[in-house]
Amino acid sequence: MPAQPSRKAPAPTRPDPSGAAPGALRADARKNRERILTAAREAYAADGLDVPMTAIARRAGVGPATLYRHFPSRVELIGAVFAEQFTQCVAAFEEAFEDPDPWRGLCTFLDKVCTAQAADRGFGAAFLGQFPGVVDIESERDGAEAGLARLVERAKDAGQLRQDFDPSDIILLLLANVGLAGQSPHVSPAASRRLVAYLLQSFRAGQTDPLPPPAPLTLRQIPYLDGQGPR
């Protein structure tokens, strides 16, 4: 969960050796770039970040040379695909902090994050800093964990969140939710919303049964969606 969106600008397109008029070339280049981004977004959502560049080129209906002209590396393509989502995540943090009701801010934030995590396998990995080079992993994790701690403290100070709640309990929620990313798109959003709703009820102040001590979890414990585990 990045505290600041991290992205790399795509490499500029090179001149077309066909000699097409500059205006037509620019329109063609823009169209090809959008086709590549759409194909990559769909492929990553369905299959995660390990989809080969050649498969994305085929899906976009362009040649590998065209793909690499726009995105010379997989890291640059992934960064471009998820740039908008990273911005949305930053906005979700900011909206949560600005909400005058700390409990509502926390709940809305968790619902947005878990919905995105369950709906898109690729974004779940990129969002959590699991693809080196897309984001500055350490700084993004540190910023995200500081943001989560701040959301928790706001809700506790308002008397809305149980006092024995620990920020690592949010990692438990994300760990439980990450398994839904491999489900059908008709199943995962509804399942994620229900899971989050269940757990938020137990998080709310007024629960009196004591909990076991919190587990020593950080964002590094969120597993890779390819099953390789955290790095």
Secondary structure as the mmCIF struct_conf table of DSSP 4:
data_model
#
loop_
_struct_conf.conf_type_id
_struct_conf.id
_struct_conf.beg_label_comp_id
_struct_conf.beg_label_asym_id
_struct_conf.beg_label_seq_id
_struct_conf.end_label_comp_id
_struct_conf.end_label_asym_id
_struct_conf.end_label_seq_id
BEND BEND1 ALA A 3 GLN A 4
HELX_LH_PP_P HELX_LH_PP_P1 ALA A 9 ASP A 16
TURN_TY1_P TURN_TY1_P1 PRO A 17 SER A 18
HELX_RH_AL_P HELX_RH_AL_P1 PRO A 22 ASP A 47
TURN_TY1_P TURN_TY1_P2 LEU A 49 ASP A 50
HELX_RH_AL_P HELX_RH_AL_P2 MET A 53 ALA A 60
TURN_TY1_P TURN_TY1_P3 GLY A 61 GLY A 61
HELX_RH_AL_P HELX_RH_AL_P3 PRO A 64 HIS A 70
BEND BEND2 PRO A 72 SER A 73
HELX_RH_AL_P HELX_RH_AL_P4 ARG A 74 GLU A 98
BEND BEND3 PRO A 100 ASP A 101
HELX_RH_AL_P HELX_RH_AL_P5 PRO A 102 ALA A 119
HELX_RH_AL_P HELX_RH_AL_P6 ARG A 121 PHE A 127
TURN_TY1_P TURN_TY1_P4 LEU A 128 GLY A 129
BEND BEND4 PHE A 131 PHE A 131
STRN STRN1 PRO A 132 PRO A 132
TURN_TY1_P TURN_TY1_P5 GLY A 133 VAL A 134
STRN STRN2 VAL A 135 VAL A 135
HELX_RH_AL_P HELX_RH_AL_P7 ILE A 137 ASP A 157
TURN_TY1_P TURN_TY1_P6 ALA A 158 GLY A 159
STRN STRN3 LEU A 161 LEU A 161
TURN_TY1_P TURN_TY1_P7 GLN A 163 ASP A 164
TURN_TY1_P TURN_TY1_P8 PRO A 167 PRO A 167
HELX_RH_AL_P HELX_RH_AL_P8 SER A 168 VAL A 178
HELX_RH_3T_P HELX_RH_3T_P1 GLY A 179 GLY A 182
BEND BEND5 GLN A 183 GLN A 183
TURN_TY1_P TURN_TY1_P9 PRO A 185 VAL A 187
HELX_RH_AL_P HELX_RH_AL_P9 SER A 188 PHE A 203
STRN STRN4 ARG A 204 ARG A 204
TURN_TY1_P TURN_TY1_P10 ALA A 205 GLY A 206
BEND BEND6 ASP A 209 ASP A 209
HELX_LH_PP_P HELX_LH_PP_P2 PRO A 210 ALA A 215
HELX_RH_3T_P HELX_RH_3T_P2 LEU A 219 GLN A 221
BEND BEND7 ILE A 222 ILE A 222
HELX_LH_PP_P HELX_LH_PP_P3 PRO A 223 TYR A 224
TURN_TY1_P TURN_TY1_P11 LEU A 225 ASP A 226
BEND BEND8 GLY A 227 GLN A 228
#
